[in-house]
C-alpha cells in the first residue's frame, strides 16, 4: 500500500473541513457528542475513495459506529477528530486514518487542514511530519515537559480533574487541545512530553498510537498494558522516559 496515495486522498478533504456552512449543521449524538455535515461528508468521500483503491479492505468509521470486523485488514477512520472545535471554528480538528492488518496497526495518517500538517507513520519505518522524520521529546523527567490531557467521560469528571491536578503539580504545564489524535501527533513530534485520556475509541487513537511508537515513544492504557486495536481504552502516550512517572499519577 503506497502511503503517498493515501495521504493525497486525505488532504483532499481540506475544502470539506473548512466549509463553515456544513460545519453549522449539527446533530447531537449523545452528551457533549456531536456530528456535523462535515463529519459525514469527509467519511463518505474517504470511504468511497479507499474502496476504489483497495476493495478488499473493510472500513470502520466513527459515523458508522463500532461493528464486527471480519476482514484481515480494515481502515479505521475518524473523519473529524475535534468536532466541537470545528463547530466553533477553533481550528484544531484533524482527519485520523489508520490501517489495521492481522491485529496490528501498520499505517497511520493524521491531517491538520488548518496548518497543512500531515503526520504519518508506517510500522517499522518511522514517523514523519510533511515527509520529514520526527522523534519524541528527549525530556527525562515529567517536570521538564508539557502534558496534554483529554476530558472524556463526564460522569467521572471529579475523578478526572483530581487526576489533572496531580499531573499539573508535577509537570511544567498542561494543555487541552480538544483532539486526541492531534495531541498524540504532537507527542510523537516532541511538542509535548505526553498525553492521556480516561477513554478513547479505536478511531481516536489508532493512528496516533503507531505514530508515537514509530517516533520512539510508548503507548499503553492506564494500567501500563498494551492497547488492543479493536476496542476503546484508556490511553497514555509519552516519550517513554516519563511513562512510569506519569502512570503513577493516574
Residue pairs with C-beta under 8 A, 6 or more apart in sequence:
1 54
1 99
1 107
3 107
3 109
3 120
3 122
5 53
6 50
6 53
6 97
6 107
6 109
7 109
7 111
7 118
7 120
9 46
9 49
9 50
9 53
10 46
10 95
10 97
10 109
10 111
10 118
11 111
11 113
11 118
12 45
12 49
13 42
13 45
13 46
13 79
13 95
13 111
13 113
14 113
16 22
16 38
16 41
16 42
16 45
17 38
17 42
17 80
17 86
17 93
17 95
17 113
18 113
18 114
19 38
19 41
20 89
22 36
22 37
22 38
22 41
23 36
23 37
23 38
23 86
23 87
23 89
24 36
24 87
25 36
25 37
26 34
26 35
26 36
26 87
27 34
27 35
27 36
28 34
29 35
31 154
32 84
32 154
34 83
34 84
34 87
35 63
35 83
36 80
36 83
36 86
36 87
38 79
38 80
38 86
39 62
39 63
39 79
39 80
39 83
40 63
40 79
41 79
42 79
42 80
42 95
43 61
43 62
43 63
43 64
43 77
43 79
46 61
46 77
46 79
46 95
46 97
47 59
47 61
47 77
50 57
50 59
50 75
51 57
51 59
56 71
56 73
57 71
57 73
57 74
57 75
57 99
58 69
58 70
58 71
58 73
58 74
58 75
59 74
59 75
59 77
60 66
60 67
60 69
60 74
60 75
60 76
60 77
60 202
60 203
61 75
61 77
61 78
61 79
61 203
62 77
62 78
62 79
62 201
62 203
63 79
66 201
66 202
69 230
72 101
72 102
73 99
73 100
73 101
73 102
74 99
74 100
75 97
75 98
75 99
75 100
76 97
76 98
76 99
76 100
76 105
76 202
76 203
76 206
76 207
76 229
77 95
77 96
77 97
77 98
77 203
78 95
78 96
78 97
78 181
78 201
78 203
78 204
79 95
80 86
80 93
80 94
80 95
81 93
81 94
81 95
81 96
81 179
81 180
81 181
81 182
81 203
81 204
82 90
82 92
82 93
82 94
82 177
82 178
82 179
82 181
82 182
83 93
84 90
84 178
85 91
85 92
85 93
85 178
85 179
86 93
90 178
91 114
92 112
92 114
92 177
92 178
92 179
92 182
93 113
93 114
93 179
94 110
94 111
94 112
94 113
94 179
94 181
94 182
94 185
95 109
95 110
95 111
95 113
96 108
96 109
96 110
96 111
96 181
96 203
96 204
96 206
96 207
96 208
97 108
97 109
97 110
97 111
97 207
98 105
98 107
98 108
98 109
98 203
98 206
98 207
98 210
98 229
99 105
99 106
99 107
99 108
100 106
100 206
100 229
100 230
103 229
103 230
104 123
104 229
105 123
105 206
105 207
105 209
105 210
105 229
106 122
106 123
106 210
107 120
107 121
107 122
107 123
107 210
108 119
108 120
108 121
108 206
108 207
108 208
108 209
108 210
108 211
109 118
109 119
109 120
109 207
110 118
110 119
110 120
110 181
110 182
110 184
110 185
110 207
110 208
110 211
111 117
111 118
111 119
112 118
112 119
112 182
112 185
116 130
117 129
117 130
118 129
118 130
118 131
119 127
119 128
119 129
119 134
119 185
119 188
119 189
119 207
119 211
120 127
120 128
120 129
120 211
121 127
121 128
121 188
121 207
121 210
121 211
121 213
121 214
121 215
122 214
123 210
123 214
124 214
125 214
126 133
126 214
126 215
127 133
127 134
127 135
127 188
127 189
127 210
127 211
127 212
127 214
127 215
128 134
129 189
134 188
134 189
134 190
134 215
135 189
135 190
135 215
135 216
136 187
136 188
136 189
136 190
136 193
136 212
136 215
136 216
136 217
136 238
136 239
136 240
137 145
137 187
137 190
137 191
137 192
137 193
137 239
137 241
138 190
138 239
138 241
139 145
139 193
139 239
139 241
139 242
140 241
140 242
141 241
141 242
141 245
142 167
142 170
142 171
142 193
142 242
142 245
142 246
143 170
143 171
143 172
144 172
144 193
145 171
145 172
145 192
145 193
145 194
145 239
145 242
146 171
146 172
146 173
146 174
146 175
146 191
146 192
146 193
147 167
147 171
147 173
147 174
147 175
147 192
147 193
147 194
147 195
147 196
147 246
148 174
148 175
148 176
148 177
148 183
148 186
148 187
148 192
148 194
148 195
148 196
149 164
149 167
149 174
149 175
149 176
149 195
149 196
149 197
150 176
150 180
150 183
150 195
150 196
150 197
150 198
150 200
151 157
151 160
151 176
151 197
152 197
152 198
152 199
152 200
153 160
153 198
153 199
156 198
160 198
163 198
163 249
163 250
164 174
166 249
167 174
167 196
167 246
167 249
167 250
168 174
170 245
170 249
171 193
175 183
175 192
177 183
177 186
180 195
180 197
180 200
180 204
180 205
180 208
180 235
181 204
181 205
181 207
181 208
183 192
183 195
183 208
184 195
184 205
184 207
184 208
184 209
184 211
184 212
184 219
184 235
184 237
185 208
185 211
186 192
186 195
187 193
187 194
187 195
187 208
187 212
187 217
187 237
187 238
187 239
188 208
188 211
188 212
188 214
188 215
188 217
188 237
189 215
190 215
190 239
193 238
193 239
193 241
193 242
194 236
194 237
194 238
194 239
194 242
194 243
194 246
195 235
195 236
195 237
195 238
196 222
196 234
196 235
196 236
196 237
196 246
196 250
197 234
197 235
198 222
198 234
199 232
199 233
199 234
200 232
200 233
200 234
200 235
201 232
202 229
202 230
202 231
202 232
204 235
205 219
205 227
205 233
205 235
205 237
206 229
208 237
209 219
209 227
209 229
209 235
209 237
212 218
212 219
212 237
212 238
213 219
216 239
216 240
217 237
217 238
217 239
217 240
218 237
218 238
218 239
218 240
218 243
219 226
219 227
219 235
219 236
219 237
219 238
220 226
220 227
220 236
220 243
220 247
221 227
221 233
221 234
221 235
221 236
222 234
222 236
222 247
222 250
223 234
224 247
227 233
227 235
236 243
236 246
236 247
236 250
238 246
